[in-house]
Amino acid sequence: MKVLVVGANGLVGSAAVDSFREGGWDVIGMSRRPSTAERHLSVDLRDAAATRDAATRLKGVTHVVYAAVHEMPGLVAGWRDDRQMAANLEMFRNLLDNLNEVEHVTLLQGAKAYGVHRHPIRIPAREREPRDDHPNFYWLQEDHLRASGLAWTILRPQLIVGPTYGVAMNLPPVIGAYAALCRYLGRPFAFPGGAPYVTEAVDVRLVANAARWAATNKQAWGETYNLTNGEVFAWRDLWPAIADELGMPTAPDEPLRLAKWLPAQATAWDDLVREHNLRRIPLADLLGESHHYADFHFAYGAQHAPPPALMSTVKIKQAGFAQVMDTEESMRHWLRTLIDQRILPYAPGS
């Protein structure tokens, strides 16, 4: 079987490429940005002609994992922007309408399907609930997929964490850069968020494995599944483990808008990179839009706990995919990976 992973340079896409290859699949990656990876197509999906041409090179593709997404600068405001919704539908449609041999598509959504970015949600959010009535590109893509007649599975992961930098929504590189700059500038590594609340996350390896499971388990076709690590956590309670992994002492909370503070440290980051002989990645390229994502999830500026956004994962476990992960170990693992890859500096004592 041959799978096309769309968004292969991104957080979920790169993990899906690894998971499917480990499972013995023939894998083709596709993304807008070029890649040195084997069997990879670079194409801007908003270019209909270029996408049509690329599709002619996808003979024999039986499965698609669609993990591409268009996000606007500043991130959060774009979640309600009609232009972003239209762009994501256009990308999905340009590709899907030109694939003639595909049997099954795995599509990524998330907690915003329940309206978490707009209002308090039912606890726990369950897949069987009626569609939340708000504009969302998830619904535009899902409706187009349903109308295609293809088999499909929808995954709704919650706060995905992994090693990929320069993307819209991934926190380990942001947290690691913040810690490194705090050490370099002599600042305490304080939790920078607002009021505490309980939340969930999911390791990107688990998301990728769920996509591979769904591809060949027909009981998962035509179904939507929430996906988390299988436990809840609070950022304040996780912060000491993060500090320990990065060799930083804990410190009292100090609210800080990372979306503003981090870009202002670009020169200090360049100095730090030279001093520690890190890979020459400018700070803006490291962060992507994920520093905005950090402020959102850390509840920066919130005086009262945000409404919880907890999702039930009973359905996917009962269907046969029962992998779980320790969120603390997941975060430690990806921070160590970023250090091993010389993206973050080695942490003394870690």
N, C-alpha and C positions, 0 to 999 in steps of 0.2 A: 504494500500500500504506500501511496505517496501523499504527503501532507504539505500544504503551503501554509507557512506561518507568516502572517501579515503584521507588520510592525516588529520585524525580527531584531531590530536594533534596540528596541525598548525594553522595559522592565519585564513584562510578562512574555513578550515575544522571544527574547533571548533565552529565557528559562525554558520555554516550550521547545525551542530548537534542540536544546540539550536533552530534554526529557524524551522527545520522540526519537532522537538518534540513539539514545541509550536503549530504547525499546525496539531498535532494529528497523525503524521506518526509513524510507527514502524522504529526505527533508529538503525543501526549497524555502529559503528565506526571502522576504520582500520588505523593503522599507524605502522611505524617501531619501534618507541619507545613504551615501555609498558605504560599502563594507568590504573588508578584505576576506570575509568568511567564504568558505567553499559553497558553491551553489546558491548564489544570492543575486536577486534582481533589484536594481535601484530604480524606483519609479515614483513620481508624484501622483497619487491617486486622484487628485483634483484635475489632472490633465486627462481628459477622456480619451483622446487619441493615443497618448503614450500608454495608458492603461490597457487599451485594446490591443496595442502592439505587444505589450508584455504578456498578455494572456495567450498569445499564439505560441509562446515558449513554455507553456504550462501543460503540455500534453501529459495525460496519465494521472493528473492530480485528482485524487479521490476524496480528500478531506481538506478542510480549511480551518485554521485557528485564526480568527480575526481579532487582533490585539492592537490595531492602529487607532489612534485618536488625534483629533485636531483640538488643541487648547489655545485660548487667546492669552496674550500677555497679561499678567496679573492674576490669571487663573480663575479665581472664585467668581468674579463678575461675569465671566464668560459662560458660566453654567446656566445662566438665564438668558443668554443672548441668542436671538433668532439666527444671527449669521453663523454662529458656531454650530448650531443645530443643523442648519442647511448644509454647511461644509461637511459635517460628519456623514450625513445621509448621502451627499454627492459622492464622497470617497467610496463608501460601501457599495453603492449602486453601480458605480463605474466598474468596480471589480467583479461583483457578483454576476452582473448581467453578461459578462464575457467569459464565464467559466462553464464549459459544456459537459464535463465528465464528472463533476463533483457529486458525491453522494451525501456528504454531511458537513455542516458548518457549526463550529463552536464560536459563540459570540459572547463577548465580555460586557457586562453591565456593572452594577455596584449598588451601594447603599442609597445613592441618589434616586434609584428606582422607587424607593419608598418615600421620597420627598424630604430626606433628612436635611437637605440644604435650604428647605423652605419652611418647615414646620415640625413640631414634635411628631414622632411616629409611634405606632403601636409597638409594645414590647411583649415578646420579641416579634420582630417583623417576620412574617411567614410568606412563602412563595404563593400560597393559595389565596392570598388577599386580592381583592379587585385592584386593577391598575390604578395607581395614584393619579388623580386628575390634575396634571400639570404639564406644561410643555417640556419635552425632554427628547434629545436625539436618540436615546435608547428606544423610545416607542417608534420613532421613524424608521430606524434600522430593523427593529423586530418585525414591524408590520411588513416591510419590504421582504424580509427573509421568509416570513410565513406565506406570503403571496407567491414566492418563487417555486413552491412545491418541493423544495429540498428538505431532507432530514436536518434537524438542528438540535442543539443543546445550548442553553443560556446559563452562564456562570455569573453569580453576583458575589465577588470577593469583597472583603471589608479591609481597608487600609493595608495594601500590599507592601511588603518590605523585602528588599533585595539589594544587590550590589550596584545596580546600573545608575550611572550618574548622568547629569545633563538632561533629565527627563522632567515631565510635568509633576509627577506625584510619587516621590520616593524619599523617605526621611533619613535612612542611615548616612548617605553622603552629606546631608545638611547638618545633622547632629555632629558627625565627625569633624566637619570643617569648623563648626562653631566651637567645639572643644579645642581643636588645634589652635585656633586664633585666640581663644581665651588664654591658653597656656603661653602663647607667643607674646601676647600683649599684657600679661600679668593680671588678667581679670579672673574672678572666680567663675567656675563652671556651674552657674546657677540655672535652675530650671526657669526658662524664660516665659512660661505661659501664664494663663489666668486661673480662674476658679477650677478646682479639681472635678473630674467626672470619670465614670467608668466607661470603657470602650473595648473594642476588639481589633485584632490585626490578623493578617494571614501571611505566612511565608510564601515567597514567590515560587519556591520549589513545589509546594503543595498545590498551588494554582496550576502549574504546568502539568503535574501528574494527574490532576483532576481532568484537565483537557484531554490528556492521552487516554484516560479511563473512559471518558464520555465518547471518544471517537469510535470505539469498537464494542461498546456495551449498549445494545439496542434498547435496553430498558431505560436508558438515559436519553434516548432520542425523543424529541418533542416535550422535553421537561426543562424546568428552570430550577436552579439550585443555588441557595446561599452557600457561602464558603468562608470559614474562619479557621483560626488555629485550634478552636475548640475550647477556648477559655477566654475570660475577660481580664482586663488589667487597667491600671490607672498610671498615667505618665509619671506622676510624682513618686509612685511606688517603684516604677521601673528605673527612674533616674539614677539611684545609687549603683545599680548593676552596670548601667552605661558608663558612669564615672569610673567605676572599678576597671572595666574593660579597657578604658582609654587612659588609665593611669592618672586620673584627676581626683583631687579631693572633693568631697561633697561640699555644698555651700547653700546658704539660705536662698530661697526663691528671690529672683529679681526679674520682674516682667520686662521683656525686651522684644520689640518688633523685629524679628529676624529678617523679614522682607525688606526692611529699611537698613538695618545695621550691617548685615552681611555684605551687601554690595559695596558699602562704603569702605570695606576693609580690603579691597582688591589689591592695592599696593602692598599691604602687609602680607597678604597671601602670596604674592609673587616672591617677596623676600623669604618667606617661610619655605616655599617650594625650593628655592635655590639653596637655602641653608641645610635642608634635609635631603637634598638630591631626589626630590619627588618627580614624578612625571609632570611635564610642563603643560598643565591644564589650567587655563585662566579660571578664576573663581566663577565668573558668569557661566562658563561652559560646564563647570562642575555642578552648579546649582540648578540649571534649567529654570523651571518655574516652581521647584519644590520648596523653596524658602517661603513662598506664599502658602503652600500646602501645610508647612510646619506651623505657621501662625494659626491657620484654621484648626488644625488638630490639637494644638497646645492650648487652644481657647484664649489666645492672647487678647487682653483687654476685657475679658469677661469677669464681672464682679460676682456673678452667681453661676452655679454649675449649669452648663448647657444641658438641654434635654438629652437623655441617653439615646443611643442609636444601636441597639443590640439586635442581632439577627439569629433566628433559630437555624441550626444546621442539622436538625433531626432528619430531614428529608433525604439529604445526600448520603448520610450514614446508613439509613435504612435501605437505600438503593444499592449499597455495596461499597461505596467509597468512604472509608473510615479513618483515613490518615489524619493525625493531629500533630501539633508541634508546640513546644514550650516557647512562649513569646520571648521570654528573657534570653533563652539560648539562641533563638533565631536572631535577635538583635545583636547579641555578642558575636555570633558567627559572621554576620555580614560586615560588622565593623572590623573584625580581624581580617576578613577577605580584602577589604579596602586598604588596610595597612599592608598586607602581603603583596598587593598589586602596586604598591608605592603611589597610591592616590592620596592616602592620609599618612602622616608621619608616625613612626614607631612611638608607642607610648611607654615611657620609662616605667618599669615596675608592672607592666601589664603582662 
